[in-house]
Amino acid sequence: MIQLAHEKLSVPVTCKIRVFPEIDKTVRYAQMLEKAGCQLLTVHGRTKEQKGPLSGTASWEHIRAVRKAVAIPVFANGNIQCLWDVERCLRDTGVQGVMSAEGNLHNPALFEGRSPAVWELAEEYLELVRQHPCPLSCVRAHLFKLWHHTLQVHQQLREELARVKTLEGIAAVSQELKLRCQEDMSRQEGEESPGGLPFSHWICQPYFRPGPKEGSKDSTGARSKRALEEEEGSTDTLSKNKQKKQLRNPHKTFDPSLKPKYAKCDQCGNPKGNRCVFNLCRGCCKKRAFKETADCPGHGLLFKTKLEKSLAWKGAQPRLQESQQVGPGDPGGSPEVVGSALA
């Protein structure tokens, strides 16, 4: 794909990858991309499994190894929370540039080396939205990141931000947040910031995602997202996402013991079709029905029926061809066709 894009496009082809657990495998992959025509490579120092609660720390060691192994410019991504991290990453990895995602979303002034008040950047952002309109969901998503620490303190504003349907409504929430933060500033002047944050909650600052619970890792050292969700659902306290779902539907329950039990496929263990003639899931049923030329009405698979129709149609072809070969003067010919032809 990269080679084709490199050959057909007039602009440079850039790529961004995540690393493999093994450094040498990551290096070989980067060299393959360079050979295919990639002209600038960004390396995110986490594996594809390191997402959500499993994010962990990005490996700058992988990024440094890639930088030494290729001749094209390399950008680093991961562990960038402030301007000092940018400078340290450039020095430790030797890359030509740095990208930031979450760090920049929580503090858009990161690359300026500033930590302004959250409402200052919110007002600037909303003014840009008025000049260049975009979906309201994008605006809301940006402000949830920018106001993350403040919304932990003023949770009512979080609910209001989630409910408003217009840009004017969002601007009103922003103004209310500004007033509440200024009141907090006057009360906490000269005191240390609560909650263990480097700065007070109204100051733009990084958000460090909490890792998995201590002692919750299995023997492989990693937990799947589904396992973490099940573990979370087993506690007495529901997650914020589940609390929202329960607000919308008060009768909804998250008790695993009340979930419907599904019979398992005889081959793969996935839920089987209730009306499958083979007692299999759809994927396994399709393979078996195709192999045996059989039907499974429960899954809508009709291999046997289609084959019989195909054979019946092929058997009818010789008779159809014979009837078409009957000439105008032959018995059985159509007088209307003959008449029209003579006319």
LOVEX-139573 format. One record per residue (C-alpha): z, y, x. Coordinates in steps of 0.02 Angstrom, whole numbers, padded with zeros to 5 digits, always signed. Each point is the difference from the previous one (the first is absolute). Layout:
ZYX...
END
This chain:
+00000+00000+00000+00047+00121+00139-00154-00044+00102-00114+00031-00150+00085+00167-00038-00016+00050+00183-00186-00040+00001-00043+00083-00166+00112+00155-00005-00024+00164+00092+00187+00036+00007+00128-00088+00111+00086-00155-00071+00190+00003+00009+00118-00144-00040+00184-00025-00034+00087-00167+00022+00172-00079-00006+00058-00108+00144+00021-00188+00014+00169-00068+00054-00081-00048+00167-00050+00143+00115-00146-00093+00080-00074-00042-00171+00014+00183-00051-00087+00052+00161-00144-00123-00027-00022+00064-00178-00007+00180+00060-00128-00045+00134-00106-00088-00132+00001+00159-00107-00048+00106+00150-00145-00118+00040-00058+00007-00182-00017+00190+00008+00170+00074-00045+00012+00170+00087+00181+00044-00040+00137-00125-00038+00167+00034-00084+00131-00135+00027+00144-00014-00123+00136-00088+00099+00057-00113-00143-00066-00167-00060-00075-00023-00173+00162-00080-00058+00105+00151+00050-00006+00095-00165+00128+00067-00124+00175-00062+00040-00071-00102+00144-00077+00150+00091+00111-00001+00153-00046+00092+00161-00179+00020+00058-00040-00074+00171-00060+00133+00120-00016-00139+00130-00148-00071-00098-00078+00173-00012+00021+00031+00187-00083-00167+00041-00150+00042-00111-00016+00173+00078-00012-00078+00174-00125-00132-00055-00135+00108-00083-00103+00148+00057-00013+00088-00170+00133+00126-00059+00154-00079-00080+00119+00080-00125+00175-00066-00033+00084-00020-00169+00180-00050-00037+00177+00065+00034-00054+00183-00013+00139+00095-00090+00006+00166+00094-00095+00099+00133+00106-00077+00138-00063-00172-00053-00179+00063+00018+00031+00060+00178+00094-00160+00046-00138-00110-00073-00137+00090+00097+00101-00020+00159+00052-00183-00024-00166-00070-00062-00128+00112+00085-00101+00020-00160-00111+00150-00036+00072+00038-00172+00134-00041-00127-00005-00030-00189+00147+00012-00120+00014-00059-00180+00174-00004-00077+00075+00118+00128-00132+00130-00042+00022-00026-00188+00187+00034+00008-00025+00149+00116-00178+00072-00004+00053+00123+00137+00032-00146+00120-00140+00045+00121+00061+00181+00004+00171-00057+00057+00085+00082-00150+00119-00064-00134-00016+00128-00142+00083-00003-00171-00077-00126-00119-00040+00131-00132-00093+00107+00127-00130-00134+00033-00001-00053-00183-00049+00177-00054-00135+00006+00133-00067-00169-00055-00003+00047-00186-00097+00157+00043-00130-00107+00089-00010-00114-00152-00037+00151-00111-00143+00047+00117-00063-00178+00019+00048-00101-00156+00037-00186+00018+00074-00136-00112+00179+00034-00054+00051-00172+00063-00044+00054+00178+00104+00159-00017+00148-00098-00067-00013-00131+00139+00000+00135+00136+00152+00087-00072+00097-00162-00017-00022-00021+00188+00036+00181+00043+00155+00009-00110+00063-00176+00038+00173+00045+00067+00031+00139-00128-00046-00114-00145+00134-00121+00056+00126+00139-00032-00079+00077-00157-00062-00157-00087-00030+00089-00165-00140+00098+00083-00077-00164+00054-00012-00054-00182-00071+00169-00050-00132-00008+00136-00051-00173-00061-00017+00061-00181-00094+00166+00014-00183-00003-00049-00066+00167+00066-00007+00095+00163+00102+00140-00081+00134-00128-00042+00005-00058+00180+00014+00181+00059+00149+00023-00118+00085-00154+00076-00034+00071+00173+00082+00165-00048+00153-00090-00071+00014-00104+00158-00006+00158+00105+00142+00080-00100+00109-00156+00013-00030-00015+00187+00047+00181+00026+00161-00030-00097+00037-00150+00112-00034+00109+00153+00128+00129-00054+00132-00134-00034-00027-00099+00161-00023+00146+00120+00086-00043+00163+00032-00182-00049-00082-00157+00067-00142-00075-00102+00061-00143-00110-00085-00168-00016-00025-00032+00186-00161+00104+00010-00043+00099+00158-00019+00156-00109+00051+00052-00175-00102-00081-00139-00100+00160-00034-00074-00002+00176-00162-00097+00033+00047-00150+00106-00052-00181+00030+00042-00142-00116+00049-00160+00089-00041-00147-00111+00145-00124-00010-00038-00173+00066+00038-00168-00081+00183-00039-00038+00099-00069+00145+00004-00189+00004-00141-00014-00126-00131-00060+00123-00050-00181-00005-00031-00113+00148-00173+00074+00030+00072+00174+00022-00100+00078-00143+00014+00011-00187-00142+00014-00124-00008+00145-00122+00022-00122-00146+00158-00073+00080+00074+00173+00022-00039+00045-00181+00083-00159-00062+00151+00036+00109+00008+00177-00069-00015-00065-00179+00145-00119+00026+00124+00142+00028+00093+00091-00138-00085+00167+00039-00183+00019-00047-00121+00091+00114-00060+00173-00051-00169-00069-00049+00079-00131-00115+00117+00131-00073-00152+00104-00049-00081-00151-00082+00159-00033-00097+00005+00181-00060-00175-00022-00071+00044-00169-00076+00188-00020-00033-00023-00183-00051-00079-00047+00167+00103-00117+00108-00014-00042+00184+00112-00154-00003-00096-00135+00097+00081-00137-00106-00083+00072-00157-00176-00001+00072-00117-00127-00082-00019-00161+00098-00177-00051+00041-00059-00177+00032-00073-00017+00174-00174-00057+00050+00000-00181+00060-00091+00049+00160+00047+00175+00062+00161+00046-00092-00070+00153-00088+00027+00015-00189-00117-00122-00088-00103+00038-00154+00089-00046-00161-00159-00080-00071-00075-00067+00160-00062-00178-00021+00042-00037+00183+00173+00085+00002-00059+00117+00138-00011+00187+00031-00170+00081-00025-00049-00005+00184+00038-00185+00022-00072-00040-00172-00165+00084+00043-00017-00102+00161+00037-00165-00087-00109+00036-00153-00145+00046+00114+00024-00154+00109+00010-00118-00150-00125+00097-00108+00129+00011-00138+00053+00127-00132+00166+00091-00018-00003+00102-00162+00174+00067+00040-00068+00093+00151-00172+00031-00074-00085-00114+00129-00150-00093-00074-00088-00085+00146-00040-00160-00097-00063+00093-00155-00112+00113+00105-00071-00148+00095-00042-00091-00163-00085+00155-00068-00098+00020+00161-00060-00181-00005-00047+00016-00184-00100+00156+00036-00092-00083+00146-00040-00150-00111-00078+00115-00128-00115+00083+00127-00139-00136+00005-00019+00003-00191-00008+00190+00004-00134-00002+00134-00104-00128-00096+00002+00107-00157-00054+00151+00101-00149-00095+00075-00078-00038-00173-00167+00095-00007-00068+00106-00145-00120-00137-00059+00123-00142+00016+00090-00072-00150+00162+00089-00025-00071+00163+00065+00048+00158-00091-00140+00063-00116+00070+00175+00001-00012+00006+00191-00178-00071-00005-00054+00127-00130+00069+00145+00095-00081-00062+00160-00172-00015-00083+00018+00172-00076
END
